[in-house]
Amino acid sequence: MYTADQADKAAETACGATCSPLAGGSSNNFSNINETLQARLFSTALRYYPSQYITPDMYWQMIEWQAWNEDIGGNNQLPDNNEFYFTWNPATQTLGRSSIHHDVLGSFNWMMYQDVAGLQPRIDNQVELWPIDMGLDHFAVDNVSYHGANVTVVWQRPGGTQYYPAAPMGYSLYVNGRRAVTVSDLQHVVYDSLTGRVSFPDGGDAQVLFRAIAPLAAADQVNLSGNARVVDSFQTAGVNLTATAPVAGTGVNLAVGKTASASFTATTPASQATDPAKAVDGFTTSGLPVVSGSYVGTNPIWVDLGSPNAQDWLQVDLGKPATFDNVKLYFYSNKQFGSGGNTYREPSAYTVQYYNGSAWVDAPGQLRSPGSPAPNYNEVAFRPVTAQLVRVLMTPQTGFAVGVKEMQVFNANPLGKGFWTGLAGLATILSGGSSAAGVCDLTTSLRQYAPFQDLKATANCGQVALYVAAVMLTANCGHSNCNGMLKAQMLAAALDAYVNDPALASASVNLTRICTDAACSAPGDDSGAFGGAASLTVSQILAYAAGQSNVGGSSWYGNVKANQVMAVDVFQAISGQEASSPATA
């Protein structure tokens, strides 16, 4: 883990100033990043090139050291895995820690589940366990996400102490909480999840003590759309994995590869030069400029550094008139170090505009997620317009320039109550939903709201789909109340936020200007249904309305129909893409 070879370090010190002006004073820090390479060396050598020179004991010693230095005082609840360490004192066993902190850095996680527990990455639907026997008499690696399933690996040495009473002695694999296989020793094992067949590629005398069929998907068959964390990670990188993307029209970026221009583009110095074309190249990546001799590697984004303008715009020519109603923007915000550091921030305000043939006008009814500009991912939905030219007009923060990593334009199809009633909506819930222990994740999301707590707490995704269909099909607004319709419209908005467009939850809605038709000919003030608030985020709107309902959604707002109708209009505007954010400066 030392950054310097210890033999070279000792020789440098012994030679003194005649060999090195540093005379032994060069860096001798040690780093977890270096350990990544060391761990890979150990695991490869022990599996493929066994010898007396690299042993499992050496590897385990390194794992113990890593655990000791990141779990301060033995506390593993909040690992402090520093970027590097320095001034190690063997006598007092103390060290200095860098000010760069991580809860995970380098290889510690995969060292545990891949080398200690033995779980190997594979593309097919077989599970390969190839542990390195480091002399442990027991271990358990629990709830590892593998091919869309929760996998657990448990080892208890036969003849020893049973540390985990619920698990048998031996080496066991569990898939989604069910035991799939147990063998008698730590050996190289391949388990076929579709047939239950167990093989030992390296031979050995291990016995199969238990086996069962526990089907796993192949890696390329795993549906990522139901994993909210994965969907969010990809969206912040510019890729939409939501299950509704194909039908919602958010899978086809109309701006990628099209001609882009700007009111001002930084061109000097050479290291800070950018190009509007970089903002429509299909990538949201950014990076510090690199200058090495005559080579200059620029940041692959567009920026307005040095602009004399109070506002700047970035424009895309779609090539021909097109209908669109959604723009995604990825703003650049850099840190204080590196070339040109602490120079760029997200704008203080921005608006999407289109050219109507004679003038630039704001896109109507802009609903921004989040409500205020944020670093990286921002989304703007608005009522559909048809134009060839679209731009974003930005006001920079005082003292900072604006940078755009990527600008995307879409023709999205609003997914209202009608969509979730149809087969496409039900199929989306079935195919795009993920589950934990058989319970659909959407069950947990919906049941946090009182009106949907008549959904069974253990409902799987199929049962959620049937529940949604029943709520939508029985929706009505009668003479005395709109309870059924309000439950359905709120459910449609919740599905929009949890399944179709997770960013929607942070959008700020102007409750004093709610449209009830596509032209927004007579916007209404529906703030009265939400405590008089002029604006709330979609997440806050859902929570507030849920607080006005009994469990199951059969009675809302004390059965005051006027308030129910206002709430219906708000939810319908949200899922129908007819809501807008408050005006910005």
C-alpha positions in Angstrom: 0.0 0.0 0.0 3.0 2.3 0.2 3.4 4.8 -2.6 7.2 4.2 -2.6 9.0 0.9 -2.9 10.4 0.3 0.6 13.8 -1.1 -0.6 14.3 2.0 -2.8 13.2 4.2 0.0 15.8 2.7 2.3 18.5 3.0 -0.3 17.6 6.6 -0.9 17.9 7.4 2.8 21.2 5.5 3.2 22.8 7.3 0.1 21.8 10.7 1.3 22.1 14.0 -0.6 24.7 12.7 -3.0 22.1 10.4 -4.6 19.0 12.5 -4.1 18.4 16.1 -3.3 15.5 14.9 -1.2 17.9 12.7 0.9 15.1 10.3 1.9 12.5 13.0 2.1 10.3 11.9 -0.8 6.8 10.8 -0.3 6.2 7.5 1.6 2.5 7.7 2.0 0.3 4.7 1.6 -2.9 4.4 -0.3 -6.0 2.2 -0.5 -5.9 2.8 -4.3 -2.5 1.0 -4.4 -4.1 -1.8 -2.5 -6.6 -2.3 -5.3 -3.7 -3.4 -7.5 -2.2 -5.5 -4.8 -5.5 -7.3 -4.1 -6.0 -8.1 -7.8 -2.4 -9.4 -7.9 -3.1 -11.6 -4.9 -6.4 -13.0 -6.1 -5.1 -13.8 -9.6 -1.8 -15.4 -8.3 -3.6 -17.5 -5.7 -6.2 -18.9 -8.2 -4.1 -19.3 -11.3 -0.4 -19.3 -10.2 -0.3 -21.0 -6.8 3.2 -20.8 -5.2 4.9 -20.5 -1.8 5.6 -16.8 -2.5 2.1 -15.5 -2.4 -0.1 -17.2 0.2 -3.7 -16.8 1.4 -2.3 -15.7 4.8 -0.6 -12.7 3.1 -3.9 -11.7 1.5 -5.8 -12.0 4.7 -3.2 -9.9 6.5 -3.9 -7.1 4.0 -7.6 -7.4 4.4 -7.3 -7.2 8.2 -5.1 -4.1 7.8 -7.6 -2.5 5.5 -10.4 -3.2 8.0 -8.4 -1.8 10.8 -7.5 1.5 9.1 -11.0 2.2 7.8 -13.1 1.0 10.8 -11.6 3.4 13.3 -11.6 1.9 16.8 -13.3 -1.2 15.5 -16.5 0.7 14.5 -17.7 -0.5 11.1 -20.9 1.5 11.1 -19.3 4.4 9.4 -16.1 3.4 7.5 -13.6 6.2 7.0 -11.7 5.0 4.0 -9.3 7.9 3.4 -7.7 8.7 0.1 -4.3 8.1 1.6 -2.5 7.8 4.9 0.9 9.1 6.1 3.5 9.1 8.9 2.8 5.5 10.1 4.4 4.8 13.5 4.8 1.1 14.1 5.5 1.5 17.7 2.3 3.5 18.6 0.3 2.1 15.7 -0.8 5.6 14.8 -1.0 7.4 11.4 -2.1 10.6 9.8 -5.3 10.6 7.6 -5.8 12.6 4.5 -8.7 15.1 4.4 -10.3 13.3 1.5 -12.8 10.9 3.0 -14.7 8.0 1.4 -17.0 5.3 2.8 -15.8 3.0 0.0 -12.6 3.3 -1.9 -10.5 0.8 -3.8 -11.4 -2.9 -3.6 -12.5 -3.7 -0.1 -16.1 -4.6 -1.1 -15.2 -7.0 -4.0 -12.3 -8.5 -1.9 -15.0 -9.6 0.6 -17.7 -11.0 -1.7 -15.5 -12.1 -4.6 -12.4 -13.5 -2.9 -13.5 -14.3 0.6 -17.1 -15.4 -0.2 -16.1 -16.5 -3.7 -18.9 -15.1 -5.8 -17.5 -14.6 -9.3 -19.0 -12.4 -12.1 -20.6 -14.3 -15.0 -22.9 -13.4 -17.9 -25.0 -16.6 -17.9 -27.5 -17.9 -15.3 -25.0 -20.1 -13.5 -23.5 -19.1 -10.2 -19.8 -19.6 -9.8 -18.3 -19.7 -6.3 -14.5 -19.7 -6.2 -13.4 -18.7 -2.7 -9.8 -18.3 -1.5 -9.5 -20.3 1.7 -7.9 -17.9 4.1 -8.4 -20.2 7.1 -11.7 -18.7 8.3 -14.1 -21.0 10.1 -17.1 -18.9 9.2 -18.3 -15.9 7.2 -21.5 -14.6 5.7 -22.0 -12.1 2.8 -25.7 -11.2 2.8 -28.0 -9.5 0.3 -25.6 -9.1 -2.6 -27.4 -7.8 -5.7 -26.6 -10.4 -8.4 -28.4 -10.7 -11.7 -31.5 -9.0 -10.3 -31.7 -11.3 -7.2 -30.6 -11.0 -3.6 -27.8 -13.6 -3.1 -26.3 -14.7 0.2 -23.2 -16.8 0.7 -22.6 -18.5 4.1 -19.7 -20.7 5.3 -19.5 -22.6 8.6 -16.7 -25.2 8.8 -18.1 -28.6 9.4 -17.1 -29.9 12.8 -16.7 -26.4 14.2 -19.0 -23.9 15.9 -22.3 -23.1 14.2 -22.3 -19.3 14.2 -25.5 -18.9 12.1 -28.2 -21.2 13.5 -30.5 -20.7 10.6 -27.9 -22.0 8.1 -26.5 -25.5 7.9 -22.8 -26.3 8.3 -20.8 -26.2 5.1 -20.7 -23.7 2.2 -24.1 -22.5 1.1 -25.7 -20.3 -1.5 -29.1 -18.6 -1.0 -31.1 -16.9 -3.8 -33.8 -14.5 -2.7 -33.8 -16.0 0.8 -34.1 -19.6 -0.3 -31.2 -22.1 0.0 -30.0 -23.2 -3.5 -27.0 -25.3 -2.7 -24.8 -26.5 0.1 -21.4 -28.3 -0.3 -19.2 -29.7 2.4 -16.1 -27.6 1.9 -14.7 -24.3 0.5 -14.1 -25.3 -3.1 -14.5 -24.1 -6.6 -18.2 -24.7 -7.3 -20.5 -24.0 -10.4 -24.2 -24.1 -9.8 -26.7 -24.2 -12.6 -29.7 -22.2 -11.4 -32.1 -23.6 -14.0 -31.4 -27.3 -13.3 -29.9 -27.4 -9.8 -26.8 -29.2 -11.2 -23.6 -28.7 -9.2 -20.1 -29.3 -10.5 -16.5 -28.9 -9.2 -14.3 -27.5 -12.0 -11.1 -28.2 -10.1 -12.1 -31.6 -8.7 -11.6 -32.1 -4.9 -13.4 -34.2 -2.4 -16.2 -31.8 -1.5 -19.7 -33.4 -1.3 -23.0 -31.9 -2.4 -25.1 -31.8 0.8 -28.1 -30.0 -0.7 -29.2 -28.6 -4.1 -32.4 -27.1 -5.5 -33.6 -25.2 -8.5 -33.5 -21.4 -7.9 -33.7 -19.7 -11.3 -31.6 -16.7 -12.0 -31.7 -14.4 -15.1 -28.7 -14.1 -17.3 -26.9 -10.8 -16.9 -28.2 -9.4 -20.2 -31.8 -10.4 -19.2 -31.9 -8.4 -16.0 -34.4 -5.5 -16.1 -32.7 -2.4 -14.8 -35.8 -0.3 -15.1 -37.3 -1.4 -11.8 -34.2 -0.5 -9.8 -34.8 3.1 -8.7 -31.1 3.7 -7.8 -29.8 2.4 -11.1 -32.4 4.4 -13.1 -31.4 7.5 -11.2 -27.7 6.9 -11.7 -28.1 6.4 -15.5 -30.4 9.4 -15.8 -27.8 11.7 -14.2 -25.4 10.3 -16.8 -27.9 11.1 -19.6 -29.5 7.7 -20.2 -33.2 7.1 -19.6 -33.8 3.6 -18.3 -37.4 4.1 -17.1 -39.8 1.4 -18.2 -42.0 3.9 -19.8 -39.3 5.5 -22.0 -40.4 3.8 -25.3 -44.1 4.7 -24.9 -43.4 8.1 -23.3 -41.2 9.3 -26.1 -38.3 10.0 -23.8 -36.0 7.5 -25.4 -35.4 9.4 -28.6 -33.2 12.5 -28.2 -34.1 14.9 -31.1 -31.1 17.1 -30.4 -28.2 14.6 -30.6 -25.8 15.3 -33.4 -27.7 18.3 -34.6 -26.2 21.8 -35.3 -25.6 23.8 -32.1 -24.6 27.5 -31.7 -24.3 29.9 -28.9 -24.4 33.6 -28.1 -20.8 33.3 -26.8 -18.3 30.5 -26.6 -15.0 30.4 -24.7 -12.1 30.0 -27.1 -9.2 31.3 -25.1 -7.0 30.2 -23.5 -6.6 27.1 -25.5 -7.1 24.8 -22.5 -10.5 26.5 -21.8 -11.7 26.4 -25.4 -15.0 24.7 -25.9 -17.6 24.1 -28.7 -21.4 24.2 -28.7 -21.3 20.9 -30.7 -20.0 19.2 -27.5 -23.4 19.9 -25.8 -25.3 17.8 -28.3 -22.7 14.9 -28.9 -24.7 12.4 -26.8 -22.5 12.4 -23.8 -22.8 14.1 -20.4 -19.1 13.6 -19.5 -16.8 16.4 -18.5 -13.3 16.6 -17.3 -10.5 18.9 -16.4 -8.4 20.3 -19.3 -5.1 18.6 -19.9 -2.0 20.4 -21.2 1.2 18.4 -21.9 3.7 20.1 -24.1 2.0 20.8 -27.4 -1.0 18.6 -26.5 -4.1 20.3 -25.3 -7.1 18.2 -24.2 -10.1 20.4 -23.6 -13.2 19.8 -21.4 -15.8 18.2 -23.8 -18.6 20.6 -23.0 -19.8 24.1 -24.0 -19.0 27.1 -21.7 -19.4 30.9 -21.8 -16.3 31.8 -19.8 -15.3 35.4 -20.5 -18.7 36.4 -21.9 -19.6 40.1 -21.6 -23.3 39.2 -21.8 -25.7 39.4 -18.9 -27.4 36.2 -20.3 -26.2 33.6 -22.8 -28.1 31.1 -24.9 -27.3 27.7 -26.3 -29.3 26.9 -29.4 -30.0 23.7 -31.3 -31.2 23.5 -34.9 -33.3 20.3 -35.2 -32.9 20.3 -39.0 -36.6 20.6 -39.7 -39.8 21.5 -37.7 -40.5 19.0 -35.0 -42.9 18.8 -32.1 -41.3 18.6 -28.6 -42.3 19.2 -25.0 -39.3 18.2 -22.9 -35.8 19.4 -22.5 -33.1 17.9 -20.3 -30.0 20.0 -19.3 -26.8 18.9 -17.7 -25.0 21.9 -16.1 -21.3 21.8 -15.3 -20.2 22.8 -11.8 -16.5 22.4 -11.1 -14.5 22.1 -7.9 -11.9 24.3 -6.5 -8.9 22.3 -7.7 -7.4 21.6 -11.1 -7.0 23.7 -14.2 -9.6 26.5 -14.2 -11.2 25.2 -11.0 -14.0 26.9 -9.2 -15.1 28.6 -12.4 -18.5 27.2 -13.4 -21.8 26.9 -11.6 -25.3 26.1 -12.7 -27.1 29.3 -13.8 -29.2 31.3 -11.3 -32.1 31.0 -13.7 -32.9 29.6 -17.1 -35.8 29.2 -19.5 -36.4 27.1 -22.6 -37.4 29.1 -25.8 -38.3 28.3 -29.3 -38.4 30.3 -32.5 -42.0 30.7 -33.7 -41.0 32.0 -37.2 -40.7 35.7 -36.2 -39.4 35.8 -32.7 -38.0 33.8 -29.8 -40.7 33.0 -27.2 -40.7 31.1 -24.0 -42.0 27.5 -24.2 -45.5 27.6 -22.5 -46.1 26.2 -19.1 -42.5 25.2 -18.1 -42.4 22.7 -15.2 -38.8 22.5 -13.9 -37.3 19.6 -12.0 -35.8 20.6 -9.6 -37.6 23.9 -9.0 -34.3 25.8 -8.9 -31.3 25.1 -11.2 -29.0 22.4 -9.9 -25.6 21.0 -10.8 -25.8 18.3 -13.5 -29.3 17.0 -14.3 -32.3 19.3 -14.8 -35.5 18.7 -16.6 -38.1 21.0 -18.1 -41.5 19.8 -19.3 -43.9 22.1 -21.1 -46.9 22.1 -23.4 -46.0 20.8 -26.9 -44.6 23.2 -29.4 -43.6 22.7 -33.0 -40.4 24.4 -34.2 -37.0 23.9 -35.8 -35.0 26.0 -33.5 -34.9 25.6 -29.7 -32.6 27.2 -27.1 -32.0 27.6 -23.4 -31.5 31.2 -22.2 -29.3 31.3 -19.0 -28.5 33.9 -16.4 -25.1 33.1 -14.8 -24.5 33.2 -11.0 -22.4 36.3 -10.0 -18.7 35.5 -10.3 -19.2 32.3 -12.3 -19.5 31.2 -15.9 -22.1 28.7 -17.2 -21.2 25.3 -18.7 -23.6 22.8 -20.4 -22.4 19.2 -20.7 -25.4 18.1 -22.7 -28.8 19.4 -23.9 -31.4 16.9 -24.9 -34.8 17.5 -26.5 -37.8 15.1 -26.5 -41.3 14.8 -27.7 -42.8 13.1 -24.6 -46.3 11.7 -24.4 -48.0 12.5 -21.1 -49.0 9.3 -19.3 -52.2 10.2 -17.6 -54.9 8.1 -16.0 -55.9 6.5 -19.3 -52.4 5.1 -19.9 -52.3 3.2 -16.6 -55.8 1.8 -17.2 -54.7 0.2 -20.5 -52.6 -2.9 -21.2 -49.5 -0.9 -21.9 -49.6 0.7 -18.4 -50.3 -2.6 -16.7 -47.5 -4.2 -18.6 -45.2 -1.4 -17.6 -45.9 -2.1 -13.9 -45.3 -5.8 -14.4 -42.2 -5.6 -16.5 -40.6 -2.5 -15.0 -41.2 -3.3 -11.3 -38.6 -4.7 -9.1 -39.2 -6.7 -5.9 -37.7 -7.4 -2.6 -38.6 -10.7 -1.0 -41.5 -11.0 -3.4 -43.0 -7.5 -2.5 -43.1 -5.1 -5.4 -41.1 -1.9 -4.7 -44.0 0.1 -6.0 -46.1 -1.4 -3.2 -43.9 0.2 -0.6 -43.8 3.5 -2.5 -47.6 3.8 -2.8 -48.5 2.6 0.7 -46.7 5.6 2.2 -49.9 7.5 1.2 -53.1 6.9 3.2 -55.4 6.6 0.1 -53.4 3.6 -1.2 -53.0 1.7 2.0 -55.9 -0.6 0.9 -53.2 -2.1 -1.3 -51.9 -5.3 0.4 -48.6 -4.7 2.2 -47.2 -7.8 0.6 -48.5 -7.2 -2.9 -46.3 -8.3 -5.8 -46.0 -6.4 -9.0 -48.8 -8.3 -10.6 -51.1 -7.5 -7.8 -50.1 -3.8 -7.9 -51.0 -3.8 -11.6 -54.5 -5.2 -10.8 -55.0 -2.7 -8.0 -54.1 0.2 -10.3 -56.5 -1.1 -13.0 -59.3 -1.4 -10.4 -58.7 2.2 -9.0 -58.6 3.7 -12.5 -61.7 1.8 -13.8 -63.9 2.8 -10.8 -62.9 6.5 -10.9 -65.9 8.8 -10.9 -66.9 12.3 -9.9 -70.5 12.2 -8.7 -73.0 14.7 -7.6 -71.9 14.9 -4.0 -68.2 14.0 -4.2 -65.2 13.3 -6.3 -63.5 10.8 -4.0 -63.0 8.0 -6.6 -61.7 10.4 -9.3 -59.3 12.1 -6.8 -57.9 8.7 -5.8 -57.3 7.8 -9.4 -55.8 11.1 -10.4 -53.5 11.1 -7.5 -52.5 7.5 -8.3 -51.7 8.5 -11.9 -49.5 11.4 -10.7 -47.7 9.1 -8.2 -47.1 6.5 -10.9 -45.7 9.3 -13.1 -43.3 10.2 -10.4 -42.3 6.7 -9.3 -42.3 4.9 -12.6 -42.3 7.3 -15.6 -40.1 10.3 -14.5 -38.5 10.1 -11.0 -37.2 13.7 -11.4 -40.9 14.9 -11.4 -41.0 14.6 -7.6 -38.7 17.6 -7.2 -40.6 19.8 -9.7 -42.1 22.9 -8.2 -45.7 23.5 -9.2 -47.4 26.9 -9.4 -50.7 26.1 -7.6 -52.2 29.5 -8.5 -52.1 28.8 -12.2 -53.4 25.3 -13.0 -54.4 24.5 -16.5 -57.4 22.4 -17.3 -57.0 22.2 -21.1 -54.1 21.9 -23.5 -54.3 25.6 -24.5 -54.4 26.7 -20.8 -57.2 29.1 -21.9 -58.5 29.6 -18.3 -55.9 28.7 -15.6 -57.4 28.3 -12.2 -56.1 29.0 -8.7 -56.2 25.7 -6.9 -54.0 26.6 -3.9 -57.0 26.4 -1.6 -56.8 22.6 -1.8 -53.2 22.7 -0.5 -53.4 25.0 2.5 -53.1 28.2 0.4 -49.6 27.5 -0.6 -48.7 29.3 -3.8 -46.4 26.5 -4.9 -45.3 23.1 -3.8 -43.1 20.3 -5.2 -44.9 17.3 -6.6 -43.7 15.3 -3.7 -45.1 17.8 -1.3 -48.4 17.9 -3.2 -48.7 14.1 -2.9 -48.0 14.2 0.8 -50.4 17.0 1.5 -53.3 15.5 -0.4 -52.7 12.1 1.2 -53.1 13.9 4.6 -56.6 14.9 3.5 -57.7 11.3 2.9 -58.7 8.4 5.1 -57.1 5.0 4.7 -58.2 3.6 1.3 -59.2 6.9 -0.2 -63.0 6.7 0.2 -63.2 10.1 1.9 -61.1 13.2 1.1 -61.1 16.8 2.4 -64.0 16.1 4.8 -66.1 15.3 1.6 -66.0 19.0 0.6 -66.4 18.5 -3.2 -65.0 21.9 -4.1 -61.6 21.1 -2.6 -61.7 17.6 -4.1 -62.2 19.1 -7.6 -59.3 21.5 -7.1 -57.0 18.6 -6.1 -58.2 16.6 -9.1 -57.3 19.4 -11.4 -53.8 19.7 -9.9 -53.1 16.0 -10.2 -54.5 15.9 -13.7 -52.4 18.8 -14.7 -49.2 17.1 -13.3 -49.7 13.8 -15.2 -51.1 15.6 -18.3 -48.1 17.8 -18.5 -50.2 21.0 -18.0 -48.7 22.2 -14.8 -46.0 24.8 -14.6 -43.4 26.1 -12.2 -43.5 29.6 -10.7 -42.0 32.3 -12.8 -38.2 32.8 -12.4 -36.2 36.0 -12.6 
